[in-house]
Amino acid sequence: MLRTFIFDLDGTTVDSSHRLGDGSLADWRRNNTPANIQKDSPLPLAEQLKQAITDGLDCVILTSRVLGTADRVWLAHHGLEAPVIMSRHISDDRPAGEYKLARLHELAVNRRMAWADLRDSVVLWDDDSDVKTTLRSAGVRVIDPVQYNEMAKEAAQ
């Protein structure tokens, strides 16, 4: 079975911590300006995503953020243009776990796959606790990228 590698952006492949504010979705959206987006930096896991894309693996970016032109320019500049990029619509206020589970079900439908087949083929990297809990409860293999990114940063020093 073909594996599908799904990567979150913020806190997983992208360091956008300078835009967090108070952590609320509303504050995030206020700080989500083109100038601030250009200050983001790739985390070590971004190299794994980039290599997987280069190798032609089945890669998806699934983010809870609303992606705009500035985000797409940033991704392209860093070689992180996955064949499928799924992002939140501006009017979607669902919790991140609920949102991402719905998007995975949508991906299964779009690929004409049974949910169980997609679920069993996915390896998903995400740092959000709600996403990890919700998706793991649905049987999705979720890997927390925080330790990987920390170890890779230490090894690079």
Steps between C-alpha positions, in 0.01 A plus 500: 500500500628846406582713805366854522719739699306791644674798657360782709667840465512706822712339770567200277682613185483878551606712796235769509512544877559875463140524371326307779391794713269377776448167322141566396390448141389865487844624611669261257294644216589859605872414496475309173628785280720460191787679678477266801470190282830585330665494846407132544783248483508133405532246781723192448202283400453732199807333348328162527192641328714657229686172442176301488362741239823476298485120521147505357337354810132561566517818711225722630519819701201520734490817705244659728610844390336697222757504219537811294730607220780594742492149650517336158789727398682404821440128439624527140809696608589217739424216255196384695241483224327172570272371223203537736469793740190511719426805713218642703236728348486833681146433628591157644531524879492130586760366744816392319448128562142503371605710199789272406299180543235641264769595247646148513154355432471746209840386369380138507188593302701704248735207448209256478639305793326338790565694821670194654742473206602866520519490880727196489731655239551833677797611705415845633736742677324752728586675826147604602368299797137517380602373156708218648219389733222525241686332216652226713149424630396460136786253442737735314874461563609839637861583582587792726775701326618698803762253619623439144545874439675551836741210442577613146573854622735364769678275250556796266678704769 
